[in-house]
Amino acid sequence: MKRGENSMFNFSSDKRIMYVILGILVIMNITQYASTEGALLGLLLSLPGVLIAITFHEFAHGIAAYKLGDNTAKNQGRLSLNPLDHLDPVGTFLLVFAGFGWGKPVEVNPRNYTRKVSMEVGQAIVSFAGPLMNFILAIIFSIIYCLIYKFAETEFLISTTGVVVMTLIQMTAVINVGLGVFNLIPLPPLDGSKILLPFLPYNAKQWFSSNEQIFHIIFVVIWITGIASMIISPAIDIVSNAIMLMARFIIGV
């Protein structure tokens, strides 16, 4: 099976209920943007980070598969850093307005992987490449932030341009951490489920695969109810702070 064959909501039942739930979530978030001072500006400042995070995340999946011997992503033009090649319109819209989303899945064919690793391990490597890329980007942007903070003139840092630039860089780092942590949740269709699979006993793997559609529903429910946020927000804060501390240490800020 190709990695990209499953959509985010691949239910055999009527999808209209899920779309209604997502619509309500979007309306709630748009209302919050409209009623909260500065929220719309924060949304606009987050867009570059969203584009970078999704583009590099999907590119990393494709390049990892290519390095393992599968040319599917390359043949489809997905070994690209052009955001238009990786953005899923619905997934991007939801990422901006609902707080979670996805890029256009990179299709891979595990049967083409080098026999140095099993197909299952190859899938885990390809899946982990996306979150790993996001964490690497978070480190890079945190280092850039510290470099500017250390060497830029005070006049620049307190100017409107300086504040906007520093905010964009910081938000890009945090968004990448968020996407990386989010995708490590071990629930289908997220990358974490494929990373976990090689470590499960055979019976657990079979049960996991046969109940994948249920996990899709569980995923949406825990996100809408705020349970997911309660779980991953502390993790995002911890990872973001750790990366920034490391960047400060490296730069000597």
N, C-alpha and C positions, 0 to 999 in steps of 0.2 A: 504493500500500500504506500502511496506517496504521502509525504508529510503534509502537503498542502491540500489534500483532497477534502478534508473536513473543514467546514466553515465554523465560525464561532458558535452559531446556534444551529446545530444539525439535528433537529428533533423530527421524529417520525410523526409526532402529534401536531396539531394545529399551531403554527408559529404566531398567530395573531395575539395570543395572550402575552407572549414574551415581548412582542413589539409594543403592546399597550403599556406593559410595565416599564419598558425602557423609555417610552414616550413620556410617561409620568415623571420618571427620574430626570429626564432632560428638562422638562418644564420647571421642575423644582429648582434645578441648578440655574436655569436662565433667570428665574424669579429672584434668586439669591444675588446673581450678578447685577440685576437691575436695582435691587434695594440696598445693596451694601456699598458704601462709599469706597472707591478705589478697586473694587473687585473687577470691573471691566478692564481697567488699566492692567491689572495683574494678569488677566486672561490674555490680553494682547502681548504682554511681555513674555508669556509662556510659550507662544506659538513657535518661535525659532527653536526653543529647546525640544518641543514636541517633534518637529520636523527632523531635527538631528537625531534624536533618540530612536525614533521609528526607523529611519533610513539606515542607520548604522546597525541597528538590531537585526533587521532582515538581511542586510548585506552580509553580516557575520554568519548567519545560518547558511547562506548560499556558498560563501567562500570555504566554510568548514566542510560542507558536503563535497565541494569541488576538490579539496585537498585529500579527501578520502576516496576519490576516484569517480564521483558522480557528476556528470556534465549537465544534468537537467536544468539547474538554475542558470548555468552559463548559456545554454542553448536558448533559454527564454529571456535572455537579456537582464537577468536579475543580479549579476555581479556588477552592480552599478551603484554609485553614490548619488544618483539623481532621485530626489524625493518622489517625483512623479511615478517612478518605477515601483515604488514600495508602498504608497499610501492607499489604503482602502477607504473609500469615501465615508462609508457608515462607521467604520472603526475609528477613523480620525475624528469625525464629528462627535462621537460618543466620548472619546478621550478628552476632547476639549470641554464638552458641555455636560457630560455625565460622570466624569472622574475616572473612567476606565475605558479602554478601547484596544485596538489592535491594528497592525499593519496588514498588507496583503500577504498571506502566507507564501513562503518560498517553497515551491514544490521540489521534493527530492525523491530519489528512488533508492532505497537501502540495498536493493539487490546489486547495485553497481558499486557498492563500497568495496574497498580493498579487503581481501580476506585476512589481513593482519588483525582485524577486529571483527567481532560478530556484528550482524545487522543491528541487533539490539543495542550493543555498546556504541556502534556508529551513530545510531539515532540519539543516544544520550549525549554524545560529544557534539553533534550538530545542534541539538536543543540547548545545550549549555553555552554554546558560542554566542548566542544572542544576549543573554544577561551578562556574560563576561565582558562583551564589548561595551555594554552600558556602564559597567563599573570602571572599565578602563577610561572611557570618556569622562566619567565623573572625576576621576583622578586628574586627568589632563586639564579640565576646566577649573578645578580647584587650584591647581598649580598656577595656571594663568591668572586666576583671581589674586593669588598671593603675590605673584610677580608684579602685577600692576599696583597692588596696594603698597608694596615695598619701594618701588622705584618711581612711581608717578608723583608728580607735583601735587601738593595739597590742594592747590587751586583747581586742578582737574578733578580730584576726588570729590570735592564739595560742589562742583558745578553740576548743572542739570544733565549735561552730556555724560559726565563721569558717573553720576548716580545711575543713569539708565544703563550704561555699559556694564557697570559692576553688578547691577541687578540682573541683567540678561545672562551674564556669565554664571552667577550664583544659581539662578533658576535653572539654567541648562544642566548644571551639575546635579542639582536636586532631582530634576525630572528624570535624568538618566538613572540615578539611584532608585527612584520610584519604580520605573519600568523594569529595572533589573530585579528588584525585590519582588514586585508583583508577579513577574513571570516565573519565579521560583516556587510559587505556591503549587503544591503537588496535586492539582485538580485539573482534569481535562477541561478545556483544550490547551492549557498553559504548558510552557516548557518544562516546568517542574515535574509534571506527571511522567514525561518521557525520560527525564533524568533519573527519576526514582525507579522506573520499571526494571532495569537490570539487577537491582538489589532485592527484588521481591521473590519469594518462593513461587514455584510454578502455579500452584492453585490460586495464589493471590493475584498473579498476573492475569489468569483467566477470568477471575471475578472482576478485576479492574476493567478489563476490556469489555466484558459483557454488560457492565453497568455504566458505560461511558456517558450515555445520554442523561442518566440520572445525575451524574456529577456535573454536567452542564447546568442543570437546573439548580443544583446546590450552590454552584458558583454564583449564579445570578442572585439567588436568594440571600446569601451571606453578604453580597456586596450592597444590595438595596437596603438591607436591614442595618447596615453599618458595622456588622461583625467583622468584615474583612478589613475595614478601616481601623478598627480597634486592634486588630492583629498586626497589620503591616505598617501602620503609622509609626509606632515605636521603633520597629525595625528600620524603617527609612531614616528616622532621626538618628538612631545609633550609628548606622552605616555612614550617613552624610557627615556627622560630627567626627567620626573616626577618620574619614578620608580628608576632611579639612584639617584636622590636627596633623595628619601625616604630611599634607602639603605645606603647612606652616613650618613643620620641622625641616623638611627638605629645603625650603627657601630661606628659612631662618627669620621668619617674621615674628 
